[in-house]
Amino acid sequence: MADAVGRRRCALFVSQLWDALAGGAIPIYLGAPNVAEHLPSPTAAIVVTDPTNVAEVVAEMAALEAEPARAARRLAWRMPPGDHVDAGFRTRLTQLDDVRPESPCGLCERLWRTRHHWDGQR
């Protein structure tokens, strides 16, 4: 398990978060309170809402280690054809029609490739 912790709570580090997600990790995220809107699934990351409650994060990490099915549920969004992907996230993916894989935006490129990977699995 890996983590991708945003360095500032006032900014949404979507690109860093997506790097962790795309790499198959269940990231630990502390940052923008609306991060769930930018996740492929509400459970794709461990979202820290109270930075003083480290025990809660440690407990979730231990549960993921002890219960492979729990981790599999958090990673289900990765399975083609993407049926476990949040509807809002899927809508954002469909808005990428004008983005090409050689886009200067690394996040856009990874999202484009993800969408087209899922489309090819249908």
C-alpha positions as CSV (number, residue, x, y, z in Angstrom):
1,M,0.0,0.0,0.0
2,A,1.3,3.5,-0.9
3,D,0.3,6.9,0.1
4,A,-0.1,10.2,-1.7
5,V,-0.6,12.9,0.9
6,G,-1.4,16.4,-0.4
7,R,0.9,18.9,1.2
8,R,-1.6,21.7,1.6
9,R,-5.2,21.5,2.7
10,C,-6.2,24.5,0.7
11,A,-5.2,23.0,-2.7
12,L,-6.4,20.0,-4.5
13,F,-3.5,18.0,-5.8
14,V,-5.5,16.0,-8.3
15,S,-2.5,15.1,-10.4
16,Q,-0.5,13.6,-7.5
17,L,-3.6,11.8,-6.3
18,W,-4.3,10.4,-9.7
19,D,-0.6,9.2,-10.0
20,A,-1.2,7.1,-6.9
21,L,-4.5,5.8,-8.1
22,A,-3.2,5.0,-11.5
23,G,-0.3,3.2,-9.9
24,G,-2.7,0.8,-8.1
25,A,-2.4,2.4,-4.7
26,I,-5.1,3.3,-2.2
27,P,-3.9,6.8,-1.5
28,I,-4.2,8.5,1.9
29,Y,-5.4,12.0,1.1
30,L,-5.5,15.1,3.4
31,G,-6.5,18.2,1.5
32,A,-9.5,19.7,-0.3
33,P,-12.7,18.8,1.4
34,N,-14.4,18.1,-2.0
35,V,-11.8,15.6,-3.1
36,A,-14.5,12.9,-3.5
37,E,-15.9,14.8,-6.5
38,H,-12.6,14.1,-8.2
39,L,-12.2,10.4,-7.3
40,P,-13.3,7.6,-9.6
41,S,-15.1,6.1,-6.6
42,P,-15.9,7.6,-3.2
43,T,-13.8,4.9,-1.6
44,A,-10.9,4.9,-4.0
45,A,-8.8,6.8,-1.4
46,I,-8.5,7.0,2.4
47,V,-9.7,10.6,2.8
48,V,-8.5,12.1,6.1
49,T,-11.0,14.5,7.5
50,D,-9.5,15.0,10.9
51,P,-5.6,15.2,10.8
52,T,-5.4,14.9,14.5
53,N,-7.0,11.4,14.4
54,V,-4.1,9.4,13.1
55,A,-5.5,6.3,14.8
56,E,-8.4,6.2,12.4
57,V,-6.1,6.2,9.4
58,V,-3.9,3.5,11.0
59,A,-6.9,1.4,11.8
60,E,-8.2,1.6,8.2
61,M,-4.7,0.7,6.8
62,A,-4.6,-2.3,9.2
63,A,-8.1,-3.4,8.1
64,L,-7.1,-3.2,4.4
65,E,-4.0,-5.4,5.1
66,A,-6.0,-7.9,7.1
67,E,-9.1,-8.0,4.8
68,P,-8.1,-8.4,1.2
69,A,-11.8,-8.1,0.2
70,R,-12.0,-4.7,1.8
71,A,-9.0,-3.5,-0.3
72,A,-10.5,-5.1,-3.4
73,R,-13.7,-3.1,-2.9
74,R,-11.7,0.1,-2.8
75,L,-9.9,-0.9,-6.0
76,A,-13.0,-2.2,-7.8
77,W,-13.1,1.1,-9.9
78,R,-9.9,-0.1,-11.7
79,M,-11.5,-3.2,-13.2
80,P,-12.6,-2.8,-16.8
81,P,-15.0,-1.8,-18.1
82,G,-15.2,0.7,-15.3
83,D,-18.7,-0.2,-14.1
84,H,-17.7,0.6,-10.5
85,V,-16.8,4.2,-11.4
86,D,-18.7,7.0,-9.8
87,A,-21.3,8.5,-12.3
88,G,-19.9,12.1,-11.8
89,F,-16.4,10.9,-12.5
90,R,-17.6,9.0,-15.6
91,T,-19.3,12.2,-16.8
92,R,-16.0,14.1,-16.5
93,L,-14.3,11.4,-18.5
94,T,-16.8,11.8,-21.3
95,Q,-15.9,15.4,-21.4
96,L,-12.4,14.5,-22.5
97,D,-13.3,13.9,-26.1
98,D,-11.1,16.9,-27.2
99,V,-8.1,15.7,-25.1
100,R,-5.5,13.7,-26.9
101,P,-3.1,11.2,-25.4
102,E,-0.2,13.6,-26.1
103,S,-1.9,16.4,-24.1
104,P,0.5,18.7,-22.2
105,C,-1.7,18.1,-19.2
106,G,-0.4,14.9,-17.6
107,L,-3.6,14.3,-15.6
108,C,-5.7,14.8,-18.8
109,E,-3.5,12.3,-20.6
110,R,-3.9,9.6,-17.9
111,L,-7.6,10.1,-17.7
112,W,-7.9,9.9,-21.5
113,R,-6.0,6.6,-21.5
114,T,-8.1,5.3,-18.7
115,R,-11.3,6.1,-20.5
116,H,-10.2,4.6,-23.7
117,H,-8.9,1.5,-22.0
118,W,-12.3,1.0,-20.4
119,D,-14.1,1.7,-23.8
120,G,-12.0,-1.0,-25.4
121,Q,-13.0,-3.6,-22.7
122,R,-16.8,-3.2,-23.4
